[in-house]
Amino acid sequence: MILCVKSGAPSTLPDWQRVFAAADPALQVRWLADPAVDPDEVGYVFVWEPPPGVLATLPRLRLIVSSGAGVDHIVNDPAWPRHVPIVRMGGEETGQRMAEYVTLACLGLLRGLPRIIAGQRAQRWDHFDAPRTAAETRVGIMGLGNLGLEAARMLGAVGFRVAGWSRTAKVVPGVACYGAGERDAFLEQSDLLVNLLPDTPATKGAIDAATFAKLPPGAAVVNAGRGPQLVMEDLLAALDAGHLSGAVLDVFETEPLPEAHPAWTHPKVIVTPHLASLASRAARARYVVEAIATHARGGALPNLYDPARGY
């Protein structure tokens, strides 16, 4: 069976073949759009934004692995083969990298990094005191899945006071956990709000003006979940009004972010190009090979997409 890849540009195929060969020398790896590949020979795909209708042309497809944590780029295709399981990207390195990103963002917002960058751009020596330490700062994580739990662990190790909100309340040592009916109470105690929610119809537009109004004055926001979950106009309005002090944004409704987008130049915003939890190619190849082996022996697949939940 062949594994077809579409992640990055076609020029990345030799590197994908190299890292997959290190993980499983017997695996044949080809590019998804290679016309020389017999569709009957394709058993697995590892993809990001596959062209609509293409997956449905693979009659012996057994497993779909998303190159990222989201699967909307797959399930938005009306023809995606619903009988084929979809595995979301995960693994230890993915969790580690997300935790590093969130911790970096929270520390940056705590120490006024947007203001520091704005001062450098203006060649202005803007000396100021940080208002508090990590130990005095409450971080609220929306979404306590694998990535959220890793972020909570690292933030706690740095000294932040960590809380988490999820649809179903969880019990996590060292984390104050809130459930569906406790969202307002969770927001009211979040000096730094981190969004790591999954992409579902219920979460689209969920980080909006009403959300920001519940946060303490001077709070800041980190969005590493999904772009459509955050209402950008509401965020910018809350920043301009002074209710929010800053934001670090990694995901956007339109990517790449258009050149004229106001987030690029807003003095209280740091933009990163959707890289928060992107693991190395070698780590992703190992994850895919492990998922294929698990599927072959009938084991429980990791990060399996559940259409009923939407993630």
C-alpha positions as CSV (number, residue, x, y, z in Angstrom):
1,M,0.0,0.0,0.0
2,I,1.1,3.6,-0.8
3,L,1.0,6.6,1.5
4,C,0.2,9.8,-0.4
5,V,1.3,13.1,1.1
6,K,0.1,16.6,0.6
7,S,1.7,18.8,3.2
8,G,3.6,21.8,2.1
9,A,4.7,22.3,-1.5
10,P,5.4,19.4,-3.9
11,S,9.1,20.3,-3.6
12,T,9.0,19.0,0.0
13,L,8.4,15.4,-1.2
14,P,12.0,14.2,-1.1
15,D,12.3,15.3,2.5
16,W,9.0,13.6,3.4
17,Q,10.3,10.5,1.8
18,R,13.5,10.7,3.8
19,V,11.8,11.1,7.2
20,F,9.2,8.4,6.4
21,A,11.9,6.0,5.3
22,A,13.6,6.5,8.7
23,A,10.3,5.7,10.4
24,D,9.3,2.8,8.2
25,P,11.6,1.8,5.3
26,A,8.9,-0.5,3.8
27,L,6.4,2.4,3.3
28,Q,6.0,3.8,-0.2
29,V,5.5,7.5,-0.1
30,R,4.3,9.5,-3.1
31,W,2.8,12.9,-3.7
32,L,-1.0,13.0,-3.7
33,A,-1.3,14.7,-7.1
34,D,1.2,12.3,-8.8
35,P,-0.6,11.1,-12.0
36,A,1.6,8.0,-12.0
37,V,0.1,6.7,-8.8
38,D,-2.6,4.0,-9.2
39,P,-5.5,5.1,-7.0
40,D,-6.2,1.4,-6.2
41,E,-2.7,1.2,-4.5
42,V,-3.3,4.1,-2.1
43,G,-4.2,2.9,1.4
44,Y,-3.3,6.0,3.4
45,V,-3.0,9.8,3.0
46,F,-1.3,12.4,5.1
47,V,-2.7,15.7,4.0
48,W,-3.4,19.4,4.5
49,E,-6.1,20.9,2.4
50,P,-6.5,18.1,-0.1
51,P,-8.3,19.2,-3.3
52,P,-12.0,18.7,-3.0
53,G,-13.1,15.3,-4.4
54,V,-9.7,13.8,-4.5
55,L,-10.0,11.5,-1.5
56,A,-13.2,10.1,-2.8
57,T,-11.3,8.8,-5.9
58,L,-9.2,6.4,-3.8
59,P,-11.3,3.2,-3.5
60,R,-9.0,1.4,-1.1
61,L,-8.3,4.3,1.3
62,R,-8.0,3.0,4.8
63,L,-6.9,6.0,6.9
64,I,-6.7,9.8,6.6
65,V,-4.2,11.6,8.8
66,S,-4.4,15.4,9.0
67,S,-1.1,17.2,8.9
68,G,-2.4,19.6,11.6
69,A,-4.7,19.5,14.6
70,G,-7.7,20.6,12.7
71,V,-9.7,18.5,10.2
72,D,-12.0,21.2,8.7
73,H,-9.8,21.3,5.6
74,I,-10.8,17.7,5.1
75,V,-14.4,17.5,6.2
76,N,-15.5,20.7,4.4
77,D,-15.2,18.7,1.2
78,P,-18.7,17.4,0.5
79,A,-17.3,14.2,-1.0
80,W,-14.8,13.2,1.7
81,P,-15.2,9.4,2.3
82,R,-17.1,9.2,5.6
83,H,-16.3,5.6,6.1
84,V,-12.6,6.3,6.4
85,P,-11.3,7.3,9.9
86,I,-9.5,10.6,10.3
87,V,-6.7,11.0,12.8
88,R,-5.8,14.5,13.9
89,M,-2.1,15.4,14.3
90,G,-0.8,14.9,17.8
91,G,2.1,13.2,19.5
92,E,4.5,14.3,22.2
93,E,6.4,16.9,20.1
94,T,3.1,18.6,19.0
95,G,2.1,19.0,22.6
96,Q,5.5,20.2,23.6
97,R,5.6,22.8,20.9
98,M,2.1,24.1,21.7
99,A,3.0,24.4,25.3
100,E,6.2,26.3,24.5
101,Y,4.2,28.7,22.2
102,V,1.5,29.4,24.8
103,T,4.1,29.9,27.6
104,L,6.1,32.2,25.3
105,A,3.0,34.2,24.5
106,C,1.8,34.4,28.1
107,L,5.3,35.5,29.3
108,G,5.5,38.0,26.4
109,L,2.1,39.5,27.3
110,L,2.9,39.5,31.0
111,R,6.2,41.5,30.3
112,G,4.6,43.9,27.8
113,L,6.2,42.5,24.7
114,P,3.8,44.2,22.2
115,R,4.7,47.6,23.8
116,I,8.4,46.7,23.7
117,I,8.2,45.8,20.0
118,A,6.2,49.0,19.2
119,G,8.9,51.0,21.0
120,Q,11.6,49.4,19.0
121,R,9.8,50.1,15.7
122,A,9.5,53.7,16.7
123,Q,13.1,53.9,18.0
124,R,11.6,55.0,21.3
125,W,13.2,54.1,24.7
126,D,10.0,53.3,26.5
127,H,10.9,52.2,30.0
128,F,8.1,50.7,32.1
129,D,7.6,48.3,35.0
130,A,5.8,45.0,34.5
131,P,2.6,45.1,36.6
132,R,3.0,41.7,38.2
133,T,4.8,38.4,38.1
134,A,3.6,35.0,36.8
135,A,2.8,33.9,40.3
136,E,0.4,36.8,40.5
137,T,-1.2,36.2,37.1
138,R,-4.2,34.0,36.3
139,V,-4.2,32.2,33.0
140,G,-7.4,30.7,31.7
141,I,-7.2,28.0,29.0
142,M,-10.3,27.4,26.9
143,G,-10.0,23.8,25.8
144,L,-8.5,21.1,27.9
145,G,-7.7,18.5,25.3
146,N,-4.2,17.1,24.9
147,L,-2.7,20.4,23.8
148,G,-4.5,22.4,26.5
149,L,-3.3,20.0,29.2
150,E,0.3,20.3,28.0
151,A,0.1,24.0,28.0
152,A,-1.4,24.0,31.5
153,R,1.5,21.8,32.7
154,M,4.2,24.1,31.4
155,L,2.4,27.3,32.5
156,G,2.1,25.9,36.0
157,A,5.8,25.0,36.1
158,V,6.7,28.6,35.2
159,G,4.5,29.8,38.1
160,F,1.3,31.0,36.6
161,R,-2.0,30.3,38.3
162,V,-3.8,28.1,35.8
163,A,-7.5,27.5,35.2
164,G,-9.2,25.6,32.4
165,W,-12.6,25.6,30.8
166,S,-14.1,22.7,28.8
167,R,-17.5,21.6,27.7
168,T,-17.3,18.8,30.3
169,A,-15.5,19.8,33.5
170,K,-12.3,17.8,34.2
171,V,-10.2,17.1,37.2
172,V,-6.6,18.1,36.6
173,P,-4.1,18.4,39.4
174,G,-3.0,22.0,39.9
175,V,-5.6,23.4,37.5
176,A,-8.9,25.0,38.5
177,C,-11.4,23.3,36.2
178,Y,-14.6,24.8,35.0
179,G,-17.5,23.2,33.0
180,A,-20.0,24.4,30.4
181,G,-22.2,26.3,32.9
182,E,-19.3,28.1,34.5
183,R,-17.9,30.0,31.5
184,D,-18.5,33.5,32.9
185,A,-16.9,32.6,36.3
186,F,-13.9,31.2,34.3
187,L,-13.5,34.3,32.2
188,E,-13.8,36.7,35.2
189,Q,-10.7,35.2,36.7
190,S,-8.6,35.1,33.5
191,D,-5.9,37.8,33.3
192,L,-4.6,36.0,30.3
193,L,-7.1,34.1,28.1
194,V,-5.7,31.3,25.9
195,N,-8.0,29.8,23.3
196,L,-7.2,26.2,22.3
197,L,-10.8,25.1,21.6
198,P,-11.5,22.6,18.8
199,D,-13.2,23.7,15.6
200,T,-16.9,23.0,15.8
201,P,-20.0,24.9,14.7
202,A,-20.5,25.9,18.4
203,T,-17.1,27.5,18.7
204,K,-17.2,29.6,15.6
205,G,-17.3,33.3,16.6
206,A,-17.2,32.2,20.3
207,I,-14.4,34.6,21.3
208,D,-16.2,37.9,20.8
209,A,-17.2,41.2,22.5
210,A,-19.3,39.4,25.1
211,T,-16.3,37.2,26.0
212,F,-13.9,40.1,26.2
213,A,-16.3,42.1,28.4
214,K,-16.2,39.3,31.0
215,L,-12.4,39.4,31.3
216,P,-10.8,41.6,33.9
217,P,-9.7,45.1,32.8
218,G,-6.2,44.9,31.3
219,A,-6.5,41.2,30.4
220,A,-4.8,39.9,27.3
221,V,-5.6,37.2,24.7
222,V,-3.7,34.3,23.0
223,N,-5.4,32.6,20.1
224,A,-3.8,29.4,19.0
225,G,-7.1,27.5,18.4
226,R,-8.8,28.3,15.2
227,G,-9.1,31.6,13.3
228,P,-12.9,31.7,12.8
229,Q,-13.4,31.3,16.6
230,L,-12.1,34.9,17.2
231,V,-14.1,37.9,16.1
232,M,-11.3,40.1,15.0
233,E,-13.3,43.3,14.9
234,D,-14.4,42.8,18.5
235,L,-10.8,42.1,19.6
236,L,-9.4,45.2,18.0
237,A,-12.2,47.3,19.5
238,A,-11.5,46.0,23.0
239,L,-7.8,46.7,22.5
240,D,-8.5,50.2,21.2
241,A,-10.8,50.9,24.1
242,G,-8.1,49.8,26.6
243,H,-10.1,47.0,28.1
244,L,-7.6,44.5,26.7
245,S,-3.9,45.2,26.9
246,G,-2.6,42.9,24.2
247,A,-3.0,39.8,22.0
248,V,-0.8,37.1,20.5
249,L,-2.5,35.6,17.4
250,D,-1.4,32.5,15.5
251,V,-4.5,31.6,13.6
252,F,-6.7,33.6,11.3
253,E,-9.9,33.2,9.3
254,T,-8.0,34.0,6.1
255,E,-4.5,32.6,5.8
256,P,-2.0,33.8,4.9
257,L,-3.1,37.0,6.6
258,P,-3.8,39.7,4.0
259,E,-1.2,42.5,3.8
260,A,-3.7,45.2,4.6
261,H,-5.1,43.4,7.7
262,P,-5.0,45.8,10.7
263,A,-3.5,43.1,13.0
264,W,-0.1,43.4,11.2
265,T,0.4,47.0,12.4
266,H,-1.6,47.2,15.6
267,P,0.7,48.2,18.4
268,K,-0.9,45.8,20.9
269,V,-0.9,42.7,18.7
270,I,1.8,40.2,17.9
271,V,1.1,38.1,14.7
272,T,2.7,34.7,14.2
273,P,2.2,32.6,11.0
274,H,0.2,29.5,12.2
275,L,3.2,27.8,13.7
276,A,2.3,27.3,17.3
277,S,2.2,23.5,17.4
278,L,3.9,22.5,14.2
279,A,6.1,19.5,15.0
280,S,9.1,18.6,12.9
281,R,8.6,16.5,9.8
282,A,10.4,13.6,11.4
283,A,8.1,13.7,14.4
284,R,5.0,13.9,12.2
285,A,6.2,11.0,10.1
286,R,6.7,8.9,13.2
287,Y,3.2,9.8,14.4
288,V,1.7,8.8,11.0
289,V,3.6,5.5,10.9
290,E,2.4,4.7,14.4
291,A,-1.2,5.5,13.5
292,I,-1.0,3.2,10.4
293,A,0.4,0.4,12.5
294,T,-2.3,0.9,15.2
295,H,-5.0,0.8,12.5
296,A,-3.5,-2.3,10.9
297,R,-3.7,-4.2,14.2
298,G,-7.2,-2.9,15.0
299,G,-6.1,-0.8,18.0
300,A,-7.7,2.4,19.2
301,L,-6.5,5.3,17.0
302,P,-5.1,8.5,18.6
303,N,-6.9,11.8,18.2
304,L,-9.7,10.2,16.2
305,Y,-12.1,12.6,14.6
306,D,-15.7,12.1,15.9
307,P,-18.3,13.6,13.5
308,A,-20.9,13.7,16.3
309,R,-18.7,16.0,18.4
310,G,-17.2,17.9,15.4
311,Y,-13.6,17.3,16.4
